[in-house]
Amino acid sequence: MILQVVPALETGGAERTTLDVARAVMMAGGRAIVASRGGRMVPELIVSGAEHIDMAMHSKNPVVMALNVERLARIVAREGVDLVHARSRAPAWSALAASRRAGVPFVTTYHSRVHTKPRLKVFYNSVMVRGDAVIANSSYTADSIRAVHAPDEARIFTVPRGVDIESFAAVTPSRMEALRGRWGIGEDAGTVFLHPARLTRWKGQAVSIEAARLLAGRGGADFTLLLAGDAQGRDGYTAELEKAIADAGLGARVRLAGHGDDMAAAYALADVVLSPSIEPEPFGRTAVEAQAASRPVIVSDAGGQRETVIEGETGFRVKPNDAAALADAMARMLAMGPEGRAAMGARGYANAATHYSVDTMCRTTLEIYAGLIGRMRSA
């Protein structure tokens, strides 16, 4: 029985991986429980056969975190939990204490950036390397963990994020048309660039808008830029983006599409996918999902995306926070034409299917679980 803890199940890479692993545990004949404050992904978790326990796992309030220790310890005892897996820092502190009290293995996955300062933040984040195993979602993340926290090498495992390859590879025309209608993408849209990411500054939406302005100034081919992502309450930043679009006179070319419930259809609708984060992505799920959908990508040349995107083969990597470099790469994509982009997308699919499938990720994760549980029982 595996208990995973995560702040919420709204959207994001950590949340998607939580569901993937829970499903794999169930398919392997085990039981899977996820504790979180809930969210839009809970119904999908339940459909997989896993269980959800509603808890304030997102809270950083010391009193709430202490109460979470007590409740998690009771859950471990009552349900016969064999291992606890935390995927974020706030719930990890409570999960660490509960697992130590119960005498079961404790695992973490470092999904986010590894901060190097300030000291208090580094200490707070150190909970992610205090367990029996710490899983890094890329070699970049693993190297950052070593540099900042210096844990025992034997406890570090690199398990790249996995995606459901076939779910992105096969999208019906009706799903594409439905999304095209919701997003108002007409036949005159030209080449469609999709930038899918929650609306937060470090994801680089402002860079994409400036690149679109530069590209439009060159004339030539028609294009549309879609910024698809949930604002998650960042109304100020959303207003900044809307103003940038208006000031650049890009209202007919660039639009904020909002949250995408069918990302596979969104990738299928696009001709090129952008992920120009201004800070290094620990892994960069978007780049891999796009390749699984046979779409060429343009990403920042930093972090985990250096590992997942093969320069000139499956996409282009550009200097972070450089709108001119991004505009140049977008122009190169336009110049390649549909056939050139399709060939690059096909190579991207092969790359994703070979190295980044969800099956590979889950199999490796369950092997880590089995090793830790076996050693604990032997001891």
TADA-V790967 format. One record per residue. N is the residue number from 1. RES is the residue in one small letter. BURIAL is b if it has 24 or more other C-alpha atoms within 12 Angstrom, else e. Layout:
# TADA-V790967
[[N & RES & BURIAL] [N & RES & BURIAL]]
This chain:
# TADA-V790967
[[1 & m & b] [2 & i & b] [3 & l & b] [4 & q & b] [5 & v & b] [6 & v & b] [7 & p & b] [8 & a & b] [9 & l & b] [10 & e & b] [11 & t & b] [12 & g & b] [13 & g & b] [14 & a & b] [15 & e & b] [16 & r & b] [17 & t & b] [18 & t & b] [19 & l & b] [20 & d & b] [21 & v & b] [22 & a & b] [23 & r & b] [24 & a & b] [25 & v & b] [26 & m & b] [27 & m & e] [28 & a & e] [29 & g & e] [30 & g & b] [31 & r & b] [32 & a & b] [33 & i & b] [34 & v & b] [35 & a & b] [36 & s & b] [37 & r & b] [38 & g & b] [39 & g & b] [40 & r & e] [41 & m & b] [42 & v & b] [43 & p & e] [44 & e & b] [45 & l & b] [46 & i & e] [47 & v & e] [48 & s & b] [49 & g & b] [50 & a & b] [51 & e & b] [52 & h & b] [53 & i & b] [54 & d & e] [55 & m & b] [56 & a & b] [57 & m & b] [58 & h & b] [59 & s & b] [60 & k & e] [61 & n & e] [62 & p & e] [63 & v & e] [64 & v & e] [65 & m & b] [66 & a & b] [67 & l & b] [68 & n & b] [69 & v & b] [70 & e & b] [71 & r & b] [72 & l & b] [73 & a & b] [74 & r & e] [75 & i & b] [76 & v & b] [77 & a & e] [78 & r & e] [79 & e & e] [80 & g & e] [81 & v & b] [82 & d & b] [83 & l & b] [84 & v & b] [85 & h & b] [86 & a & b] [87 & r & b] [88 & s & b] [89 & r & b] [90 & a & b] [91 & p & b] [92 & a & b] [93 & w & b] [94 & s & b] [95 & a & b] [96 & l & b] [97 & a & b] [98 & a & b] [99 & s & b] [100 & r & b] [101 & r & e] [102 & a & b] [103 & g & b] [104 & v & b] [105 & p & b] [106 & f & b] [107 & v & b] [108 & t & b] [109 & t & b] [110 & y & b] [111 & h & b] [112 & s & b] [113 & r & b] [114 & v & b] [115 & h & b] [116 & t & e] [117 & k & e] [118 & p & e] [119 & r & e] [120 & l & e] [121 & k & e] [122 & v & e] [123 & f & e] [124 & y & b] [125 & n & b] [126 & s & b] [127 & v & b] [128 & m & b] [129 & v & b] [130 & r & b] [131 & g & b] [132 & d & b] [133 & a & b] [134 & v & b] [135 & i & b] [136 & a & b] [137 & n & b] [138 & s & b] [139 & s & b] [140 & y & b] [141 & t & b] [142 & a & b] [143 & d & b] [144 & s & b] [145 & i & b] [146 & r & b] [147 & a & e] [148 & v & b] [149 & h & b] [150 & a & e] [151 & p & b] [152 & d & e] [153 & e & e] [154 & a & e] [155 & r & b] [156 & i & b] [157 & f & b] [158 & t & b] [159 & v & b] [160 & p & b] [161 & r & b] [162 & g & b] [163 & v & b] [164 & d & b] [165 & i & b] [166 & e & b] [167 & s & e] [168 & f & b] [169 & a & b] [170 & a & e] [171 & v & b] [172 & t & e] [173 & p & e] [174 & s & e] [175 & r & e] [176 & m & b] [177 & e & e] [178 & a & e] [179 & l & b] [180 & r & b] [181 & g & e] [182 & r & e] [183 & w & b] [184 & g & e] [185 & i & b] [186 & g & e] [187 & e & e] [188 & d & e] [189 & a & b] [190 & g & e] [191 & t & b] [192 & v & b] [193 & f & b] [194 & l & b] [195 & h & b] [196 & p & b] [197 & a & b] [198 & r & b] [199 & l & b] [200 & t & b] [201 & r & b] [202 & w & e] [203 & k & b] [204 & g & b] [205 & q & b] [206 & a & b] [207 & v & b] [208 & s & b] [209 & i & b] [210 & e & b] [211 & a & b] [212 & a & b] [213 & r & b] [214 & l & b] [215 & l & b] [216 & a & b] [217 & g & e] [218 & r & e] [219 & g & e] [220 & g & e] [221 & a & e] [222 & d & b] [223 & f & b] [224 & t & b] [225 & l & b] [226 & l & b] [227 & l & b] [228 & a & b] [229 & g & b] [230 & d & b] [231 & a & b] [232 & q & e] [233 & g & e] [234 & r & e] [235 & d & e] [236 & g & e] [237 & y & b] [238 & t & b] [239 & a & e] [240 & e & e] [241 & l & b] [242 & e & b] [243 & k & e] [244 & a & b] [245 & i & b] [246 & a & e] [247 & d & e] [248 & a & e] [249 & g & e] [250 & l & b] [251 & g & e] [252 & a & b] [253 & r & b] [254 & v & b] [255 & r & b] [256 & l & b] [257 & a & b] [258 & g & b] [259 & h & b] [260 & g & b] [261 & d & e] [262 & d & b] [263 & m & b] [264 & a & b] [265 & a & b] [266 & a & b] [267 & y & b] [268 & a & b] [269 & l & b] [270 & a & b] [271 & d & b] [272 & v & b] [273 & v & b] [274 & l & b] [275 & s & b] [276 & p & b] [277 & s & b] [278 & i & b] [279 & e & b] [280 & p & b] [281 & e & b] [282 & p & b] [283 & f & b] [284 & g & b] [285 & r & b] [286 & t & b] [287 & a & b] [288 & v & b] [289 & e & b] [290 & a & b] [291 & q & b] [292 & a & b] [293 & a & b] [294 & s & b] [295 & r & b] [296 & p & b] [297 & v & b] [298 & i & b] [299 & v & b] [300 & s & b] [301 & d & b] [302 & a & b] [303 & g & b] [304 & g & b] [305 & q & b] [306 & r & b] [307 & e & b] [308 & t & b] [309 & v & b] [310 & i & b] [311 & e & e] [312 & g & b] [313 & e & b] [314 & t & b] [315 & g & b] [316 & f & b] [317 & r & b] [318 & v & b] [319 & k & b] [320 & p & b] [321 & n & b] [322 & d & b] [323 & a & b] [324 & a & b] [325 & a & b] [326 & l & b] [327 & a & b] [328 & d & b] [329 & a & b] [330 & m & b] [331 & a & b] [332 & r & b] [333 & m & b] [334 & l & b] [335 & a & e] [336 & m & e] [337 & g & e] [338 & p & e] [339 & e & e] [340 & g & e] [341 & r & b] [342 & a & b] [343 & a & b] [344 & m & b] [345 & g & b] [346 & a & b] [347 & r & b] [348 & g & b] [349 & y & b] [350 & a & b] [351 & n & b] [352 & a & b] [353 & a & b] [354 & t & e] [355 & h & b] [356 & y & b] [357 & s & b] [358 & v & b] [359 & d & b] [360 & t & b] [361 & m & b] [362 & c & b] [363 & r & b] [364 & t & b] [365 & t & b] [366 & l & b] [367 & e & e] [368 & i & b] [369 & y & b] [370 & a & b] [371 & g & e] [372 & l & b] [373 & i & b] [374 & g & e] [375 & r & e] [376 & m & e] [377 & r & e] [378 & s & e] [379 & a & e]]
